Amino acid sequence: MTAGVREEPREAVRPRTPRRLPLPTLLAVLVGFAAVGYRLALLFADVPPTNSDEATMGLAALHIARGDGFPVWFYGQAYMGTLEAYLAAPLVALAGPSVLVLRLPTLALYALFLLLSWRLTRRLGGDRWYALLVVAVLALGADRVVKNQLIAGGGYPELNPAGAALALLTVGLCVTGPGARWPRWAAWGLIAGVLLWVDPLILPYVLTLGTLLVAWRWRELAGRAGVVLAGALLLGAAPMVVDSLRHGRNPVAAVLAAGGTGTAADWADRLHGGLVLGPPLAMGFCSPGRCATWQLWWAVAFPVLLALAALTAWHTLRRASGGPRSAERVSAGVRLALLGGAAGVLAAYAVSNAAGRTPIESSRYLSCLAVAVPALLWPLWQAARPLAARPLAWRRQLAEVAASDRPAERQIADVAASDRPVERQLAEVAASEEGGYRYLPEVESIKAIGERTAGARAAGARARVAGVGALAVLAGVLGTGAAATAEVIRAAPAVHAEADRHRSLVDTLGALGVRHVRGGYWTCNRLTYATGENVLCAAVEDDLRPGFDRLPKYRREVAADPDAAWVALAGSPLAARLDARLGPEAGALDVVTVAGWRIYLPRR
């Protein structure tokens, strides 16, 4: 009866326990999805508001999608690469020109930044709970933060994920063996080269991380690794190099000239804009378009925390045992490089004219401070972690005692092995072979125990105070960022209404059959991109003089049309100037008003 019956292997019927993510990792995933979902909802609500600079990048994407041109630089200048246009071009080709398709790649870059920051935090020695904290801080989306992350205006959305990737590659290059490092050297050089083409704002991080690699891997860099790195760097920067050779342009000179244009700002204004307003705006602690006084507390906390984190990393680097490949030394070295990069970014901005003249808008130049968050918050976490861990430890110890079936002698031995000196001495008394109370420590020993206990209690008190202070700062970071994020949500309906008014303007121009218009700088390219170049616009100043056209061909086509219209916001200085030209006579203007816009048509 048992013939033909085959015994199944025991493994075939063994139930498999599904692998579960640790709780902090699961929470980090949920926070990350919530952060991306929040930003996607903002995009559907037309937040943050678009502008003509973003539309200029959109026009570059439109031209790339059509094959009409492959621009290297942001139109109208010889610096800031058009990587965002190339990323958006396939979507523009599929769905047509819109702000949403232009921003979907920047949203993907933000999601990548969250993932890389989580991974970087873990590689730098942070536990899963600290990685969750970093993700939570980076998930907050205040006004200036979401603009830096989502607006495809050139240079900013790609800086943070690239900076985090460079830091991760640096960790890998410092801890792996030579045979496994070739792809990492190539990736490091390629990313650094692309960054140099796209935007030099990230240069302080490239320099500090590169210096760390030179200090610890100079022997490899003197050989084939240096050739691989240099070749990949040239490949990444190829668009900039080729254009400079073809046209004799110097992008470094162009960047310096752009940063020094206009009237020089006063040094007090520069330092106030760079060191007082800059850090809170860049880290997302301010309301839309302004910084309330109570939101400026980070201006004091940031430099203190930056110095404390740097000193902590330096101390760890000096005392860590092992060679350069020691995980502790590598973590400390990369943290120090990130903090040095953040200090360089802040210093470069604080001495610029932009910090003094336009501190609110120009704080976008500090967007890459977010790359250093895993290193910046490390001292706070180190101080706060014992307070958070103590209740869990006590509950775990009580549970172990309650569930223990070990004899009293074994528990006494465990107490003796503890690192608490008083308990150790008492355990020695209890376990003494002399019996009863005949064996007692000497008076000097008891006195020494008391002194050590008092010192330990004082140190514990200081640690508790530091922990409470660290928790307060971390709570302030999350609370202030959450409040600023709520302000963005409250302002979203007004931004969406403005976008609807602009769509009404586009529809009205189409219904009127208008193909060529003149308008202000912040009107022109936005209008041209929204219509897919069905309406071409030439920029004018408020006094009707020609303005700055990033694409001069638009001006030529508008000038050739005698029926070109004018477009201005109702109530603007340009509208007031054009209103003076209204009238019934030939050559005067007729006006059509739509949703807060005024369209001026020449009378024939």
C-alpha positions as CSV (number, residue, x, y, z in Angstrom):
1,M,0.0,0.0,0.0
2,T,2.9,2.3,0.5
3,A,4.4,1.5,-2.9
4,G,5.0,4.6,-5.0
5,V,4.7,6.9,-2.1
6,R,7.6,9.3,-2.1
7,E,8.7,10.9,1.1
8,E,8.8,14.7,0.7
9,P,11.9,16.5,1.9
10,R,11.4,18.2,5.2
11,E,12.2,21.5,3.7
12,A,9.3,21.3,1.3
13,V,6.7,21.5,4.1
14,R,8.6,23.8,6.4
15,P,6.6,27.0,6.7
16,R,8.6,30.1,5.6
17,T,8.6,33.1,7.9
18,P,8.1,36.2,5.7
19,R,10.8,38.7,6.0
20,R,9.6,41.9,7.6
21,L,11.2,45.3,7.4
22,P,12.4,46.7,10.8
23,L,10.0,49.2,12.2
24,P,12.2,52.3,11.7
25,T,12.9,51.3,8.1
26,L,9.2,50.7,7.5
27,L,8.4,54.1,9.0
28,A,11.1,55.7,6.8
29,V,9.5,54.2,3.7
30,L,6.1,55.5,4.7
31,V,7.5,59.0,5.4
32,G,9.3,58.9,2.1
33,F,6.1,58.0,0.2
34,A,4.2,60.7,2.1
35,A,6.9,63.3,1.1
36,V,6.8,62.4,-2.6
37,G,3.0,62.2,-2.5
38,Y,2.8,65.7,-0.9
39,R,5.0,67.2,-3.6
40,L,3.0,65.4,-6.3
41,A,-0.2,66.9,-4.9
42,L,1.5,70.3,-4.9
43,L,2.3,69.8,-8.6
44,F,-1.3,69.1,-9.5
45,A,-2.2,72.3,-7.5
46,D,0.3,74.3,-9.6
47,V,2.5,74.8,-6.6
48,P,5.2,76.2,-6.5
49,P,4.2,79.0,-8.9
50,T,6.0,78.8,-12.2
51,N,7.9,81.7,-13.9
52,S,9.6,82.6,-17.2
53,D,13.0,81.2,-16.1
54,E,11.4,77.8,-15.7
55,A,9.6,78.3,-19.0
56,T,12.9,79.0,-20.6
57,M,14.1,75.5,-19.6
58,G,10.8,74.2,-20.9
59,L,11.4,75.9,-24.3
60,A,14.8,74.1,-24.4
61,A,13.1,70.8,-23.7
62,L,10.6,71.6,-26.4
63,H,13.4,72.3,-28.9
64,I,15.2,69.1,-27.9
65,A,12.0,67.1,-28.3
66,R,11.4,68.5,-31.8
67,G,15.1,68.2,-32.8
68,D,15.2,71.9,-33.4
69,G,18.3,72.4,-31.2
70,F,20.4,70.9,-28.5
71,P,21.3,73.7,-26.2
72,V,24.3,73.4,-23.8
73,W,23.5,76.4,-21.6
74,F,20.4,78.1,-20.3
75,Y,19.3,80.3,-23.1
76,G,20.8,83.8,-22.9
77,Q,23.8,83.0,-20.9
78,A,27.0,80.9,-21.0
79,Y,26.7,79.0,-17.7
80,M,24.2,76.7,-16.0
81,G,23.7,73.5,-18.0
82,T,20.4,72.3,-19.5
83,L,20.3,68.8,-17.9
84,E,16.7,69.3,-16.7
85,A,15.7,70.1,-20.3
86,Y,17.2,66.8,-21.6
87,L,15.4,64.9,-18.8
88,A,12.1,66.5,-19.6
89,A,12.3,66.3,-23.4
90,P,10.9,62.8,-23.8
91,L,7.9,63.7,-21.6
92,V,7.4,66.9,-23.5
93,A,7.5,65.0,-26.8
94,L,4.8,62.6,-25.5
95,A,2.5,64.9,-23.6
96,G,3.2,68.3,-25.0
97,P,4.4,71.4,-23.2
98,S,3.2,71.8,-19.6
99,V,4.6,72.7,-16.2
100,L,3.6,69.3,-14.9
101,V,5.7,67.3,-17.4
102,L,8.6,69.7,-16.9
103,R,8.5,68.9,-13.2
104,L,8.0,65.2,-13.1
105,P,11.8,64.6,-13.6
106,T,12.6,67.0,-10.7
107,L,10.1,65.1,-8.5
108,A,11.9,61.8,-9.4
109,L,15.2,63.5,-8.5
110,Y,13.8,64.5,-5.1
111,A,12.7,60.9,-4.4
112,L,16.2,59.7,-5.4
113,F,17.7,62.2,-2.9
114,L,15.6,60.8,-0.1
115,L,16.7,57.3,-0.9
116,L,20.4,58.3,-1.2
117,S,20.2,60.3,2.1
118,W,18.8,57.4,3.9
119,R,21.5,55.1,2.6
120,L,24.2,57.7,3.3
121,T,23.1,58.0,6.9
122,R,23.3,54.3,7.4
123,R,26.7,54.1,5.8
124,L,28.0,56.9,8.0
125,G,27.2,54.9,11.1
126,G,23.7,56.0,11.9
127,D,21.2,53.5,13.1
128,R,17.8,53.0,11.5
129,W,16.1,55.4,13.9
130,Y,18.5,58.2,13.0
131,A,18.0,57.5,9.3
132,L,14.3,57.8,9.9
133,L,14.9,61.2,11.5
134,V,17.0,62.4,8.5
135,V,14.3,61.3,6.1
136,A,11.6,63.1,8.2
137,V,13.6,66.4,8.2
138,L,14.1,66.2,4.4
139,A,10.5,65.3,3.9
140,L,9.3,68.7,5.1
141,G,8.4,71.0,2.3
142,A,8.4,74.7,3.1
143,D,8.2,77.5,0.4
144,R,11.9,77.9,-0.5
145,V,12.5,74.1,-0.2
146,V,9.9,72.9,-2.6
147,K,10.9,75.7,-5.1
148,N,14.5,74.4,-5.0
149,Q,13.4,70.8,-5.4
150,L,10.6,71.1,-8.0
151,I,11.0,74.1,-10.2
152,A,12.9,73.2,-13.3
153,G,14.6,76.6,-13.5
154,G,18.1,75.3,-13.9
155,G,20.7,73.7,-11.6
156,Y,19.0,73.2,-8.2
157,P,16.9,70.0,-8.2
158,E,19.8,67.8,-9.4
159,L,22.4,69.2,-7.0
160,N,21.3,67.4,-3.8
161,P,20.9,63.8,-5.2
162,A,24.3,64.2,-7.0
163,G,25.9,65.5,-3.8
164,A,24.6,62.6,-1.8
165,A,25.7,60.2,-4.5
166,L,29.2,61.6,-4.4
167,A,29.3,61.2,-0.6
168,L,28.1,57.5,-0.9
169,L,30.7,56.8,-3.5
170,T,33.4,58.3,-1.4
171,V,32.5,56.0,1.5
172,G,32.6,53.0,-0.9
173,L,36.0,54.1,-2.3
174,C,37.5,54.4,1.2
175,V,36.3,51.0,2.5
176,T,36.5,48.6,-0.4
177,G,39.5,46.9,-1.9
178,P,41.3,48.2,-5.0
179,G,39.8,45.5,-7.3
180,A,36.2,46.6,-6.6
181,R,36.7,50.3,-6.9
182,W,37.0,50.9,-10.7
183,P,33.2,51.4,-11.3
184,R,33.1,53.8,-8.3
185,W,36.0,55.9,-9.6
186,A,34.3,56.2,-12.9
187,A,30.9,57.1,-11.4
188,W,32.5,59.6,-9.0
189,G,34.3,61.4,-11.9
190,L,31.2,61.3,-14.2
191,I,28.9,62.8,-11.5
192,A,31.5,65.5,-10.6
193,G,31.9,66.4,-14.3
194,V,28.1,66.7,-14.9
195,L,27.8,68.9,-11.8
196,L,30.5,71.2,-13.0
197,W,28.6,71.6,-16.2
198,V,25.2,72.0,-14.6
199,D,25.9,74.3,-11.7
200,P,29.1,75.2,-9.8
201,L,27.2,75.7,-6.5
202,I,28.0,72.1,-5.5
203,L,31.7,72.7,-6.0
204,P,32.6,73.0,-2.3
205,Y,31.3,69.4,-1.7
206,V,33.3,68.2,-4.8
207,L,36.4,69.8,-3.4
208,T,36.1,68.5,0.2
209,L,35.1,65.0,-0.8
210,G,37.8,65.0,-3.5
211,T,40.4,66.2,-0.9
212,L,39.5,63.3,1.3
213,L,40.0,60.8,-1.5
214,V,43.3,62.3,-2.4
215,A,44.5,62.1,1.2
216,W,43.5,58.5,1.7
217,R,43.8,57.1,-1.9
218,W,46.6,59.1,-3.4
219,R,48.6,56.0,-4.4
220,E,45.7,54.7,-6.5
221,L,45.1,58.1,-8.0
222,A,48.7,58.3,-9.1
223,G,48.0,55.3,-11.2
224,R,45.2,53.9,-13.3
225,A,42.5,55.1,-10.9
226,G,43.5,58.7,-11.6
227,V,43.2,58.1,-15.3
228,V,39.7,56.5,-15.0
229,L,38.6,59.4,-12.7
230,A,39.9,62.1,-15.0
231,G,38.4,60.5,-18.1
232,A,35.0,60.1,-16.5
233,L,35.2,63.7,-15.3
234,L,35.9,65.0,-18.8
235,L,33.1,62.9,-20.1
236,G,30.6,64.4,-17.7
237,A,31.8,67.9,-18.4
238,A,32.0,67.3,-22.1
239,P,29.1,69.6,-23.1
240,M,30.9,72.5,-21.3
241,V,34.3,71.7,-22.6
242,V,33.2,71.3,-26.2
243,D,31.2,74.5,-26.2
244,S,34.0,76.4,-24.6
245,L,36.5,75.2,-27.3
246,R,34.1,75.8,-30.1
247,H,33.0,79.3,-29.1
248,G,35.8,80.5,-27.0
249,R,33.6,80.9,-24.0
250,N,34.8,80.8,-20.4
251,P,32.0,79.5,-18.1
252,V,33.9,80.3,-15.0
253,A,34.3,83.9,-16.0
254,A,30.5,83.9,-16.9
255,V,29.6,82.7,-13.4
256,L,31.8,85.2,-11.7
257,A,30.5,88.0,-13.8
258,A,26.9,87.0,-13.1
259,G,27.6,86.9,-9.4
260,G,29.1,90.4,-9.4
261,T,26.7,92.3,-11.6
262,G,24.8,95.3,-10.2
263,T,25.5,97.7,-7.4
264,A,27.7,96.2,-4.7
265,A,25.7,95.4,-1.6
266,D,26.8,96.6,1.8
267,W,28.7,94.1,3.9
268,A,26.1,94.3,6.7
269,D,23.4,93.5,4.3
270,R,25.4,90.6,2.9
271,L,26.1,89.1,6.3
272,H,22.5,89.6,7.4
273,G,21.1,88.0,4.2
274,G,23.7,85.2,4.2
275,L,24.0,84.2,7.8
276,V,20.7,85.3,9.4
277,L,18.1,84.8,6.6
278,G,20.0,82.3,4.5
279,P,20.1,79.1,6.7
280,P,16.4,79.3,7.9
281,L,15.2,79.8,4.3
282,A,17.5,77.1,2.9
283,M,16.5,74.5,5.5
284,G,12.8,75.2,5.1
285,F,12.0,77.0,8.4
286,C,10.3,80.1,6.9
287,S,6.9,81.0,5.6
288,P,6.2,81.6,1.9
289,G,8.3,84.6,0.7
290,R,9.4,85.8,4.2
291,C,10.9,84.9,7.5
292,A,9.1,85.7,10.7
293,T,11.3,86.6,13.7
294,W,10.5,83.5,15.6
295,Q,11.6,81.4,12.6
296,L,15.1,82.8,12.6
297,W,16.2,80.8,15.6
298,W,18.0,78.4,13.2
299,A,20.3,81.2,12.2
300,V,21.9,80.9,15.7
301,A,21.6,77.1,16.0
302,F,23.0,76.4,12.6
303,P,26.6,77.7,13.0
304,V,26.8,76.3,16.5
305,L,25.7,72.9,15.3
306,L,28.0,73.1,12.3
307,A,31.0,73.7,14.5
308,L,30.0,71.1,17.1
309,A,29.4,68.5,14.4
310,A,32.8,69.3,12.8
311,L,34.6,69.0,16.2
312,T,32.9,65.8,16.9
313,A,33.9,64.3,13.5
314,W,37.4,65.6,13.9
315,H,37.7,64.1,17.4
316,T,36.4,60.7,16.2
317,L,38.8,60.8,13.2
318,R,41.8,61.4,15.5
319,R,41.0,58.8,18.1
320,A,39.5,56.0,15.8
321,S,41.7,52.9,15.6
322,G,42.6,51.1,12.4
323,G,43.8,52.4,9.1
324,P,42.0,54.6,6.6
325,R,39.6,51.7,5.8
326,S,38.3,51.6,9.4
327,A,34.5,52.1,9.2
328,E,34.7,54.6,12.1
329,R,37.4,56.7,10.5
330,V,35.7,56.7,7.1
331,S,32.4,57.8,8.6
332,A,34.1,60.6,10.5
333,G,36.1,61.7,7.5
334,V,33.1,61.8,5.2
335,R,31.0,63.6,7.8
336,L,33.8,66.2,8.1
337,A,34.0,66.6,4.4
338,L,30.2,67.2,4.1
339,L,30.4,69.8,6.9
340,G,33.3,71.5,5.2
341,G,31.3,71.6,2.0
342,A,28.3,73.1,3.8
343,A,30.5,75.7,5.4
344,G,32.0,76.5,2.0
345,V,28.6,76.9,0.4
346,L,27.5,79.2,3.2
347,A,30.6,81.3,3.1
348,A,30.5,81.8,-0.7
349,Y,26.9,82.9,-0.5
350,A,27.4,85.3,2.5
351,V,30.1,87.3,0.6
352,S,28.1,87.6,-2.6
353,N,26.1,90.6,-3.7
354,A,23.0,88.4,-4.1
355,A,22.9,87.8,-0.3
356,G,22.7,91.5,0.3
357,R,20.5,92.6,-2.6
358,T,17.9,89.8,-2.9
359,P,18.3,87.6,0.2
360,I,14.8,86.0,0.1
361,E,14.9,84.8,-3.6
362,S,18.7,84.3,-3.7
363,S,18.6,81.8,-0.7
364,R,18.1,79.2,-3.4
365,Y,21.9,79.3,-3.7
366,L,22.0,77.5,-0.4
367,S,19.8,74.6,-1.4
368,C,22.6,72.1,-1.3
369,L,23.1,72.6,2.4
370,A,20.6,69.7,2.7
371,V,23.3,67.3,1.5
372,A,25.0,67.7,4.9
373,V,22.0,67.0,7.0
374,P,23.1,63.4,7.9
375,A,26.4,64.9,9.3
376,L,24.9,68.1,10.7
377,L,22.3,66.5,13.0
378,W,24.7,63.7,14.2
379,P,25.7,65.4,17.5
380,L,22.1,66.1,18.4
381,W,21.2,62.4,17.8
382,Q,24.2,61.2,19.8
383,A,23.1,63.3,22.7
384,A,19.4,62.5,22.5
385,R,19.7,58.8,21.8
386,P,20.4,57.7,25.4
387,L,17.3,59.4,26.7
388,A,15.2,57.8,24.0
389,A,16.8,54.4,24.6
390,R,16.7,54.3,28.4
391,P,12.9,53.5,28.8
392,L,13.3,50.7,26.2
393,A,16.3,49.4,28.0
394,W,14.6,49.3,31.4
395,R,11.5,47.5,30.0
396,R,13.8,45.0,28.3
397,Q,15.7,44.3,31.5
398,L,12.6,43.9,33.6
399,A,11.1,41.5,31.0
400,E,14.3,39.5,31.1
401,V,14.3,39.3,34.9
402,A,10.6,38.3,35.0
403,A,11.2,35.6,32.4
404,S,14.4,34.3,34.0
405,D,14.7,30.9,35.5
406,R,18.3,31.2,36.5
407,P,19.4,30.7,40.1
408,A,20.2,33.6,42.3
409,E,24.0,33.0,42.1
410,R,24.0,33.3,38.3
411,Q,22.1,36.6,38.5
412,I,24.5,37.9,41.1
413,A,27.4,37.0,38.7
414,D,25.6,38.9,35.9
415,V,25.3,41.9,38.2
416,A,29.0,41.7,39.0
417,A,29.8,41.7,35.3
418,S,27.9,45.0,34.9
419,D,29.7,48.3,34.3
420,R,28.2,49.9,37.4
421,P,30.9,50.1,40.0
422,V,28.6,50.1,43.1
423,E,26.7,47.1,42.0
424,R,30.0,45.3,41.1
425,Q,31.3,45.9,44.7
426,L,28.0,44.8,46.3
427,A,28.0,41.7,44.1
428,E,31.5,40.9,45.3
429,V,30.3,41.2,48.9
430,A,27.3,38.9,48.2
431,A,29.4,36.3,46.4
432,S,32.4,36.3,48.9
433,E,33.5,32.9,50.1
434,E,34.3,34.4,53.6
435,G,30.6,33.9,54.4
436,G,28.1,36.2,56.1
437,Y,29.3,39.7,56.6
438,R,32.9,38.9,57.5
439,Y,34.3,40.2,54.2
440,L,33.8,43.9,53.6
441,P,35.7,46.3,51.3
442,E,38.2,48.5,53.0
443,V,37.1,52.0,54.0
444,E,39.4,53.5,51.3
445,S,37.7,51.3,48.7
446,I,34.3,52.4,49.8
447,K,35.4,56.0,49.6
448,A,36.8,55.5,46.1
449,I,33.5,53.8,45.2
450,G,31.6,56.9,46.5
451,E,33.8,59.3,44.5
452,R,33.4,57.3,41.4
453,T,29.7,57.1,41.9
454,A,29.4,60.8,42.5
455,G,31.5,61.5,39.3
456,A,29.3,59.1,37.4
457,R,26.2,60.8,38.7
458,A,27.5,64.2,37.7
459,A,28.4,62.9,34.2
460,G,25.0,61.3,33.9
461,A,23.4,64.6,34.9
462,R,25.3,66.5,32.3
463,A,24.4,63.9,29.7
464,R,20.8,64.2,30.6
465,V,20.9,68.0,30.3
466,A,22.6,67.6,26.9
467,G,20.1,65.1,25.8
468,V,17.1,67.2,26.8
469,G,18.7,70.2,24.9
470,A,19.3,68.0,21.9
471,L,15.7,66.7,21.9
472,A,14.5,70.3,22.2
473,V,16.5,71.3,19.1
474,L,15.3,68.3,17.1
475,A,11.7,69.0,18.1
476,G,12.3,72.6,17.0
477,V,13.6,71.5,13.6
478,L,10.6,69.3,13.0
479,G,8.1,71.7,14.5
480,T,9.3,74.8,12.7
481,G,9.6,72.9,9.4
482,A,6.1,71.5,9.8
483,A,4.7,74.9,10.5
484,A,6.3,76.3,7.4
485,T,5.0,73.4,5.4
486,A,1.5,74.1,6.6
487,E,1.9,77.6,5.3
488,V,2.6,76.3,1.8
489,I,-0.5,74.2,1.9
490,R,-2.6,77.2,3.0
491,A,-1.2,79.3,0.2
492,A,-1.8,76.7,-2.5
493,P,-5.4,77.8,-3.4
494,A,-4.2,81.3,-4.3
495,V,-1.3,79.9,-6.4
496,H,-3.7,77.6,-8.2
497,A,-6.1,80.5,-8.9
498,E,-3.2,82.5,-10.5
499,A,-2.3,79.5,-12.7
500,D,-6.0,79.3,-13.8
501,R,-6.0,83.0,-14.7
502,H,-2.9,82.4,-16.9
503,R,-4.6,79.5,-18.6
504,S,-7.5,81.8,-19.3
505,L,-5.1,84.3,-20.9
506,V,-3.7,81.6,-23.1
507,D,-7.2,80.5,-24.2
508,T,-8.2,84.1,-24.9
509,L,-5.2,84.8,-27.1
510,G,-5.9,81.6,-29.1
511,A,-9.6,82.7,-29.5
512,L,-8.4,86.1,-30.7
513,G,-6.0,84.6,-33.2
514,V,-3.0,86.5,-31.7
515,R,0.3,85.0,-32.7
516,H,2.8,87.7,-31.6
517,V,2.8,89.9,-28.4
518,R,5.0,92.1,-26.4
519,G,5.1,91.9,-22.6
520,G,7.3,92.0,-19.5
521,Y,10.2,89.6,-18.9
522,W,8.3,87.5,-16.4
523,T,5.4,87.2,-18.9
524,C,7.0,86.4,-22.2
525,N,8.7,83.0,-22.0
526,R,6.0,81.6,-19.7
527,L,3.4,82.5,-22.3
528,T,5.5,81.2,-25.2
529,Y,6.1,77.8,-23.5
530,A,2.4,77.5,-22.4
531,T,1.3,77.8,-26.0
532,G,4.0,75.6,-27.5
533,E,5.4,78.6,-29.4
534,N,2.0,79.2,-31.0
535,V,2.3,82.7,-29.5
536,L,5.7,84.3,-29.6
537,C,6.6,87.1,-27.1
538,A,9.2,89.9,-27.1
539,A,10.2,91.3,-23.7
540,V,9.8,95.0,-23.0
541,E,10.5,97.2,-20.0
542,D,7.8,99.2,-18.1
543,D,8.6,102.2,-20.2
544,L,8.0,100.2,-23.5
545,R,11.7,100.0,-24.3
546,P,13.1,96.6,-25.5
547,G,13.8,94.2,-22.6
548,F,16.0,91.1,-22.2
549,D,15.1,88.4,-24.7
550,R,16.7,85.1,-24.0
551,L,15.9,84.0,-27.5
552,P,16.5,86.9,-29.8
553,K,14.7,85.3,-32.7
554,Y,11.4,85.9,-30.9
555,R,11.9,89.6,-31.1
556,R,12.7,89.5,-34.8
557,E,9.4,87.7,-35.5
558,V,7.4,90.0,-33.3
559,A,8.9,93.1,-34.9
560,A,7.9,91.8,-38.3
561,D,4.2,91.6,-37.4
562,P,2.4,95.0,-37.5
563,D,-0.6,93.5,-35.7
564,A,1.5,92.3,-32.7
565,A,-0.5,92.8,-29.4
566,W,0.6,93.7,-25.9
567,V,0.0,91.8,-22.7
568,A,0.3,93.1,-19.2
569,L,-1.0,92.3,-15.7
570,A,-3.9,94.5,-14.7
571,G,-2.6,97.2,-12.3
572,S,1.0,96.8,-13.3
573,P,3.2,99.8,-14.4
574,L,3.3,98.4,-17.9
575,A,-0.5,98.3,-18.0
576,A,-0.7,101.9,-16.8
577,R,1.7,103.0,-19.6
578,L,-0.3,101.1,-22.2
579,D,-3.6,102.5,-20.9
580,A,-2.4,105.9,-21.9
581,R,-2.4,104.7,-25.5
582,L,-6.1,103.7,-25.6
583,G,-8.4,105.6,-27.8
584,P,-10.7,105.6,-30.9
585,E,-8.2,107.0,-33.3
586,A,-6.1,104.9,-35.8
587,G,-2.9,103.7,-34.3
588,A,-4.4,103.6,-30.8
589,L,-5.0,100.5,-28.8
590,D,-8.1,98.5,-27.9
591,V,-8.1,96.5,-24.7
592,V,-9.5,93.1,-23.8
593,T,-9.6,92.2,-20.1
594,V,-9.5,88.6,-19.0
595,A,-8.9,87.2,-15.5
596,G,-6.6,90.0,-14.2
597,W,-4.8,90.3,-17.6
598,R,-5.1,93.1,-20.1
599,I,-4.6,92.3,-23.8
600,Y,-3.9,95.4,-26.0
601,L,-4.7,95.1,-29.7
602,P,-3.6,97.7,-32.2
603,R,-6.6,99.6,-33.8
604,R,-6.8,99.4,-37.6
